Amino acid sequence: MEPDPAEIDDWRWLMTRAARPLLDLAQADPDVRTIERMRRVASPTRVRLALALRDARRRAHGRLARAGELACDPEGVQMASTSDIARWKADRIASAASDRPVIDCCSGVGGDAMMLAGVCDGLTCVEMNPVRAWMCAHNTDLFGCSARVTACDVRTIDATGAILHLDPQRRSTDRRTRGFETLQPDPDTLAHLVAASAGACIKLAPGIDPRRAIERLAPAQPAGVEFISRHGRLAQAIVWTGVLDDGEPVRATMIDAEGGVHTIAGRAQDRPCAPIGAWIHSVDPSIERGALLGLLAERLGASVVHPSLGLLTSDGVIESPWVTSFRVLDVMPWREQRVRARLRELDAGLVEVKTRAGVVDPDRLQTHLRGSGSTTLTVFVLRMDEKVRAIIARRVR
């Protein structure tokens, strides 16, 4: 639910020194008695918003810089780009912007604006909800950056020759949606803005069809798609257009748990499948989502196990941030009793189960396969064409 514009003065008050006693009471999970104390300090509206702010800042922890100081609401934090992804996009935008104006459209609480303002002089932010526009201004100020924030509909702006960051809302009646027709602003408005711009960065859900996204939103500009993962989970798909397009049709970018950024780009390509060797390697989801498994296999000197399984295999060790490696101990037809017996022979204790397409229930199976041994092992249960195979392996990295 979006913040109520009528409550903007209450949100502003929460950022003042006078609100400190209320926010201190809100820090713990308050019981009935604490809520009563809070209501003696402030109005019911301010109590409710203080609890929402506490919840939002908790959600922002580990996602947004300076989370404990942000002006934000829970849904605004959920929709915001994490600071590491926002910084990656901002650097690319700044490198191509030159002296062109940069406009952050649908800024929300300022997840991207906070990073853009630090590298793009004269950033303009546009947000339709007045409360979120104020939040965006407050949050960019935290970083000592100047941004002109306007509370208006993006359909009213002049995007001619500008560089755009577009973050259309992907919610409808409180349910997350992925279809283009449910985007707000609508696809026609987005396409109009992109056509007028010098280049655009369009933030979308990672489940998009990249070809359709380009056809629908940027039919007349050069464009490419980037899939970004963070800490092993897909986070965003970005359509880069115009001067922001780097000429690569698909790019996969991974931000690891230490904040390191790794990126690979090219065209999807087939690579012959090979029998399972001494090692198997699961790949970062951005690689598989971008259909770059064959390209990564070529660069690592590995082979593809099966085109739909997202696994590589090799006879030697592979050192790469793109893969998690497992030493293969056995490959056998999937029969639960036989696999359990083999695990006992291998001194298995805890057993991790990985599968695809619901071949087995991994949670149930992990309990059934657990042994009394001292070794933690991984069992892949995978359908390879007509046969279901079990790969018993030991995670190495």
DRENROMI-711724 format. One line per field, with one value per residue (C-alpha): residue number from 1; x, z, y. Coordinates in nm, 4 decimals. Each point is the difference from the previous one (the first is absolute). Last residue first. Example, Ala and Ser with C-alpha at 12.3 -4.5 7.8 and 13.67 -1.06 7.14 Angstrom:
# DRENROMI-711724
nuke <- c(2	1);
u <- c(1.3670	-0.1370);
w <- c(0.7140	0.0660);
v <- c(-0.1060	-0.3440);
END
This chain:
# DRENROMI-711724
nuke <- c(397	396	395	394	393	392	391	390	389	388	387	386	385	384	383	382	381	380	379	378	377	376	375	374	373	372	371	370	369	368	367	366	365	364	363	362	361	360	359	358	357	356	355	354	353	352	351	350	349	348	347	346	345	344	343	342	341	340	339	338	337	336	335	334	333	332	331	330	329	328	327	326	325	324	323	322	321	320	319	318	317	316	315	314	313	312	311	310	309	308	307	306	305	304	303	302	301	300	299	298	297	296	295	294	293	292	291	290	289	288	287	286	285	284	283	282	281	280	279	278	277	276	275	274	273	272	271	270	269	268	267	266	265	264	263	262	261	260	259	258	257	256	255	254	253	252	251	250	249	248	247	246	245	244	243	242	241	240	239	238	237	236	235	234	233	232	231	230	229	228	227	226	225	224	223	222	221	220	219	218	217	216	215	214	213	212	211	210	209	208	207	206	205	204	203	202	201	200	199	198	197	196	195	194	193	192	191	190	189	188	187	186	185	184	183	182	181	180	179	178	177	176	175	174	173	172	171	170	169	168	167	166	165	164	163	162	161	160	159	158	157	156	155	154	153	152	151	150	149	148	147	146	145	144	143	142	141	140	139	138	137	136	135	134	133	132	131	130	129	128	127	126	125	124	123	122	121	120	119	118	117	116	115	114	113	112	111	110	109	108	107	106	105	104	103	102	101	100	99	98	97	96	95	94	93	92	91	90	89	88	87	86	85	84	83	82	81	80	79	78	77	76	75	74	73	72	71	70	69	68	67	66	65	64	63	62	61	60	59	58	57	56	55	54	53	52	51	50	49	48	47	46	45	44	43	42	41	40	39	38	37	36	35	34	33	32	31	30	29	28	27	26	25	24	23	22	21	20	19	18	17	16	15	14	13	12	11	10	9	8	7	6	5	4	3	2	1);
u <- c(3.3181	0.0800	-0.3448	0.0236	-0.1916	-0.2569	-0.1643	-0.3361	-0.1524	-0.3549	-0.0252	-0.2052	0.1965	0.2222	-0.2307	0.1971	0.0501	0.3180	0.1211	0.2316	0.2169	0.0917	0.2312	-0.0009	-0.2320	-0.3388	-0.1987	-0.2402	-0.1690	-0.3556	0.0304	0.1562	-0.2693	-0.2875	0.1528	0.1113	-0.3423	0.0956	-0.0115	-0.1591	0.1342	0.3618	0.1847	0.2531	0.0125	0.2392	0.0887	0.1185	0.1859	0.1459	0.2751	0.0455	-0.1273	-0.3068	-0.0542	0.0101	-0.2748	-0.2163	0.0522	-0.1059	-0.3093	-0.1000	0.0445	0.1246	0.2384	0.3629	0.2832	0.2585	0.2538	-0.0018	0.1947	-0.2311	0.0696	-0.2040	0.0491	0.0187	0.2691	0.2431	0.2719	-0.0712	0.1524	0.0530	-0.2030	-0.2774	-0.3768	-0.2436	-0.3510	-0.2963	-0.2344	-0.1790	0.2805	0.1445	0.3452	0.1635	0.3767	0.2871	0.2942	-0.0956	-0.0564	-0.1829	-0.2208	-0.0853	-0.1104	-0.2065	-0.1761	-0.0766	-0.3781	-0.0465	-0.2033	0.2661	0.2822	-0.1980	-0.0771	0.3673	0.1212	0.0009	0.3250	0.0659	0.3362	0.1556	-0.1881	-0.3678	-0.0438	0.0127	-0.2460	0.1084	0.0028	-0.2753	0.0378	-0.1797	0.1734	0.2463	0.0523	0.1686	-0.0007	0.1425	-0.0549	0.1487	-0.2179	0.1267	-0.3195	0.0380	-0.1488	-0.0506	-0.0538	-0.1232	-0.0043	-0.2047	-0.0072	0.3337	0.0301	0.0618	-0.3492	-0.0006	0.0149	-0.3354	-0.1518	0.0838	-0.2725	0.0731	-0.1138	0.0152	0.0631	0.0859	0.1342	0.3556	0.1037	-0.1331	-0.0822	-0.0293	-0.1334	0.0993	-0.1940	0.1034	-0.1321	0.0584	-0.3040	-0.3203	-0.1908	0.0895	-0.2833	-0.2017	0.2595	0.2701	-0.2153	-0.1162	0.3578	0.0887	-0.2954	-0.0275	0.0577	0.2727	-0.2561	0.0656	0.2217	0.0224	0.3301	-0.0585	0.1865	-0.0118	-0.3640	-0.3086	-0.0485	0.0507	-0.2670	-0.2506	0.0786	-0.0596	-0.3314	-0.1094	0.1138	-0.2186	0.1486	-0.0696	0.0590	-0.2988	0.0118	0.3599	-0.0808	0.2060	-0.2317	0.0473	-0.3342	-0.1248	-0.2816	0.2521	0.3711	0.2902	0.0677	0.2086	0.3622	0.1337	0.3490	0.0106	0.2753	-0.1402	-0.0183	-0.3715	-0.1433	-0.2459	-0.2078	-0.3802	-0.0370	0.2360	-0.2832	0.1104	0.1764	0.3309	0.3368	0.3006	0.3051	0.2955	0.2250	0.1199	-0.0724	-0.2831	-0.1401	-0.0800	-0.2130	-0.1970	-0.0767	-0.1122	-0.2177	-0.1627	-0.0771	-0.1287	-0.2431	-0.1064	-0.0785	0.0677	0.3781	0.2395	0.3665	0.2263	0.3772	0.1997	0.3414	-0.0004	0.2429	-0.1253	-0.3570	-0.0210	0.0790	-0.2690	-0.2338	0.0056	-0.1493	-0.1830	-0.3187	-0.1934	0.1897	-0.2658	0.2245	0.3631	0.0896	0.3544	0.0720	0.2626	0.3481	0.1783	-0.2637	0.1883	0.2345	-0.2640	-0.2531	0.2513	0.1052	-0.3635	-0.0871	0.2734	-0.0811	-0.3697	0.0934	0.2142	-0.2581	-0.2882	-0.2588	-0.3215	-0.3294	0.0207	0.1209	-0.2988	-0.2344	0.1318	-0.0027	0.3072	0.1859	0.3468	0.2254	0.0304	0.0439	0.3159	0.0553	-0.2860	-0.0240	0.1768	-0.2491	-0.2820	-0.2502	0.0789	-0.0320	-0.3444	-0.1276	0.1134	-0.1534	-0.3313	0.0053	0.0616	-0.2787	-0.2526	0.1085	-0.0159	-0.3555	-0.1054	0.1288	0.3215	0.1649	-0.2994	-0.0690	0.3523	-0.0583	-0.3165	0.1944	0.2572	-0.2701	-0.1467	0.3365	0.2568	0.2511	0.2952	0.0944	-0.3411	0.0700	0.3146	-0.1967	-0.2515	0.2712	0.1899	-0.2974	0.0854	0.3457	-0.1617	-0.0270	-0.3321	-0.1417	0.0463	-0.2028	-0.2761	0.0020	-0.0315	-0.3081	-0.2519	0.2128	-0.0923	0.2984	-0.0425	-0.1375);
w <- c(-0.2991	0.0483	0.0294	0.0069	-0.2606	-0.0572	-0.3397	-0.0264	-0.3417	-0.1330	-0.3528	-0.3007	-0.0880	0.2987	0.2976	0.3009	0.3604	0.1179	0.3343	0.2114	0.2826	0.3546	0.1500	0.3636	-0.0164	0.1588	-0.3201	-0.1566	-0.3097	0.1319	0.1441	-0.3176	-0.1993	0.1678	-0.0597	-0.3535	-0.1215	-0.3140	-0.3754	0.0739	-0.3086	0.1153	0.2887	0.2743	0.3227	0.2864	0.2234	0.3595	0.1137	-0.2758	0.0731	-0.3720	0.0491	0.1712	-0.3044	-0.2248	0.2037	-0.0182	-0.3773	-0.0399	0.2148	-0.1852	-0.3490	-0.2425	-0.2469	0.1005	-0.0055	0.2788	0.1899	-0.2116	0.1553	0.0096	-0.1140	0.0370	-0.3148	-0.1216	0.2454	-0.1931	0.0893	-0.1887	0.1171	-0.2599	-0.1862	-0.0754	0.0205	-0.0309	0.1392	-0.0780	-0.0485	-0.3273	-0.2546	0.1684	0.1517	-0.1816	-0.0387	0.1570	-0.1328	0.2133	-0.2895	-0.2076	0.2917	0.0684	-0.3616	0.0073	0.3206	-0.1308	-0.0288	0.1929	0.2691	0.0241	0.0462	0.2386	0.2090	0.0944	-0.1178	0.1537	-0.0588	-0.0407	0.0474	-0.0854	-0.3279	-0.0878	-0.3622	-0.2489	-0.1583	-0.3106	0.0304	-0.1299	-0.0025	0.1565	-0.0989	0.2006	0.3442	0.3286	0.3243	0.3490	0.2821	0.3446	0.2923	0.2373	-0.0406	-0.3786	-0.2525	-0.3275	-0.3417	-0.3092	-0.3258	-0.3123	-0.3448	0.0501	-0.1881	0.3116	0.0109	0.2130	-0.3084	-0.1163	0.2192	0.3027	0.1104	0.3550	0.1637	0.3758	0.3130	-0.0797	0.3122	0.0725	0.2224	-0.2544	-0.3571	-0.2929	-0.3454	-0.2665	-0.3227	-0.3162	-0.2086	-0.3172	-0.0405	-0.2068	0.1762	0.3529	0.2376	-0.1701	-0.2324	0.2659	0.2675	-0.2440	-0.0684	0.3687	0.1139	0.3564	0.3093	0.1340	0.0862	-0.1797	0.0342	-0.3181	-0.0547	-0.2769	-0.2746	-0.1956	0.0957	-0.2099	-0.1016	0.3582	0.1296	-0.2635	0.0652	0.3728	-0.0642	-0.2333	0.2525	0.2806	0.2785	0.1976	-0.1393	-0.0169	-0.3786	0.0103	0.2010	0.3101	0.2928	0.3739	0.1817	0.2085	-0.2425	-0.2837	0.0517	-0.2386	0.0247	-0.2847	0.0851	-0.2850	0.0061	-0.2826	-0.1852	-0.1642	-0.3660	0.0169	0.3259	0.0536	0.3056	0.0289	-0.0482	0.2945	0.2310	0.2590	0.3314	-0.1023	0.1583	-0.1021	0.1160	0.2019	0.1710	0.3590	0.0443	0.2447	-0.2433	-0.2411	0.2730	0.0854	-0.3655	-0.0619	0.3118	-0.1195	-0.3359	0.1902	0.1891	-0.3129	-0.1959	-0.3709	0.0147	-0.2351	0.0858	-0.1814	0.0286	-0.0407	0.0035	-0.0403	0.2166	0.3570	-0.1019	-0.1808	0.3161	0.2199	-0.3000	-0.0456	0.3387	0.0128	0.1978	-0.3252	-0.2937	-0.2660	-0.2603	0.0758	-0.2512	-0.1234	-0.2078	-0.2719	0.0574	-0.0279	0.0926	-0.1160	0.2962	0.2411	-0.1057	0.0401	0.3427	0.1057	-0.0984	0.2167	0.2865	-0.0136	0.0142	0.3093	0.1602	-0.0340	-0.2505	0.1663	-0.0293	0.3442	0.1582	-0.1354	0.1187	0.3561	0.0170	-0.0122	0.1452	0.0423	0.3018	0.1158	-0.3550	-0.0615	-0.3256	-0.1192	-0.0119	0.3104	0.2235	-0.2185	0.1365	0.3521	-0.1147	-0.1452	0.3148	0.2211	-0.2436	0.0056	0.3806	-0.0009	-0.2569	0.2267	0.3021	-0.2066	-0.1075	0.3559	0.1204	0.1981	0.3408	0.1923	-0.2952	0.0266	0.3656	-0.0965	-0.2708	0.2641	0.2218	-0.2883	-0.0931	-0.2172	-0.2125	0.1102	-0.2044	0.0278	0.3441	-0.1332	-0.2987	0.2287	0.2164	-0.3152	-0.1673	0.1310	-0.1584	-0.3425	-0.2667	0.1349	-0.0396	-0.3772	-0.0073	0.1993	-0.2395	-0.2932	0.1426	-0.2490	-0.2805	0.1259	-0.0392	-0.2638	0.0969);
v <- c(-2.4456	-0.3678	-0.1554	-0.3780	-0.1969	-0.2709	0.0348	-0.1741	-0.0561	0.0115	-0.1329	0.1106	0.3158	0.0560	0.0408	0.1071	-0.1024	0.1764	-0.1347	0.2123	-0.1308	0.0978	-0.2621	-0.1149	-0.2985	-0.0590	0.0359	0.2454	-0.1422	0.0109	0.3521	0.1397	-0.1784	0.1792	0.3427	-0.0862	-0.1193	-0.1904	0.0610	0.3368	0.1763	-0.0119	-0.1624	0.0631	-0.1995	0.0828	-0.2930	0.0298	-0.3100	-0.2119	-0.2513	-0.0863	-0.3560	0.1459	0.2236	-0.3047	-0.1649	0.3125	0.0185	-0.3635	0.0531	0.3192	-0.1388	0.2630	-0.1620	0.0528	0.2523	-0.0160	0.2102	0.3160	0.2880	0.3022	0.3549	0.3183	0.2044	0.3598	0.1054	-0.2195	-0.2493	-0.3206	-0.3306	-0.2688	-0.2603	0.2458	0.0307	0.2883	0.0178	0.2249	-0.2946	0.0782	-0.0432	-0.3102	-0.0584	0.2926	-0.0243	0.1916	0.1976	0.2986	0.2393	-0.2607	-0.1031	0.3658	0.0479	-0.3201	0.1032	0.3495	-0.0441	0.3283	-0.1737	-0.2726	0.2437	0.2234	-0.3096	-0.0498	-0.3380	-0.3463	-0.1862	-0.3694	-0.1662	-0.3358	-0.0215	-0.0225	-0.0952	0.2865	0.2393	0.1870	0.3781	0.2226	0.3739	0.2943	0.3189	0.2013	0.1466	-0.0854	0.1941	-0.0368	0.2495	-0.0514	0.1072	-0.2684	-0.2062	0.0022	0.2388	-0.1870	0.1511	-0.1838	0.1944	-0.0660	0.1622	0.1773	0.3273	0.2086	0.1539	0.3154	0.2243	-0.1374	-0.2712	-0.2150	-0.2431	-0.1102	-0.3220	0.0014	-0.2058	-0.3603	-0.1678	-0.1167	0.2904	0.2470	-0.0915	0.2386	-0.0836	0.2521	0.0518	0.1805	0.2858	0.2003	0.2217	-0.0206	-0.2797	0.1090	-0.0909	-0.2731	-0.1535	0.0301	-0.1618	-0.2683	-0.1051	0.0039	-0.2160	0.1232	-0.2136	0.2286	0.2712	0.3283	0.3079	0.2053	0.1838	0.2491	0.1802	0.3235	0.0316	0.0681	-0.3640	-0.1153	0.2372	-0.1127	-0.3676	0.0517	0.1719	-0.2800	-0.2629	0.1407	0.2086	-0.2174	-0.3471	-0.2356	-0.0347	-0.1122	-0.3104	-0.0752	0.0595	0.0311	-0.0024	0.2921	0.0870	0.0378	0.0314	0.0354	0.3714	0.1332	0.0813	0.2113	0.1514	0.2478	0.1838	0.3112	0.1024	0.0726	-0.1300	0.2855	-0.0880	-0.0177	-0.3743	-0.0469	0.1101	0.2530	0.0470	0.1552	-0.0658	0.2100	-0.1911	0.1239	-0.2460	0.0160	-0.3690	0.0606	0.2570	-0.2839	-0.1562	0.3132	0.0750	-0.3587	0.0068	0.3232	-0.1622	-0.3055	0.2207	0.1887	-0.3202	0.0620	-0.0182	0.1795	0.0457	0.2465	-0.0444	0.3209	-0.1640	-0.3773	-0.2005	0.0436	0.0729	-0.3336	-0.1981	0.1558	0.0186	-0.3775	-0.0851	0.3330	-0.0635	-0.0421	0.1490	-0.0600	0.1656	0.0824	0.2699	0.0672	0.3108	-0.0475	0.1437	-0.3355	-0.2613	-0.3070	-0.0536	0.1300	-0.2643	-0.2820	0.1287	0.0383	-0.3573	-0.1521	0.2390	-0.0955	-0.3693	0.0588	0.2285	-0.2453	0.1147	0.1135	-0.1911	-0.1647	0.3230	0.1932	-0.2754	0.0306	0.3827	0.2198	0.2957	-0.1418	0.0388	-0.3607	-0.1260	0.1998	-0.1912	-0.2170	-0.3782	-0.1315	0.1788	0.1339	-0.2486	0.1160	0.3591	-0.0729	-0.1703	0.2898	0.2486	-0.1906	0.0022	0.3745	0.0419	-0.1719	0.2033	0.3184	-0.0763	-0.0921	0.3389	0.0296	-0.0477	-0.1381	-0.2260	-0.1392	-0.0885	-0.1900	-0.1812	-0.0940	-0.1522	-0.1967	-0.1483	0.1730	-0.1912	0.2076	0.3043	0.1676	0.1489	0.1651	0.1281	0.1731	0.1583	0.1159	0.1710	0.3481	-0.0274	0.0112	-0.2726	-0.1271	0.3518	-0.0220	-0.3207	0.1704	0.2953	-0.2405	-0.1698	0.1415	-0.1464	-0.3522	-0.2325	-0.2712	-0.3400);
END
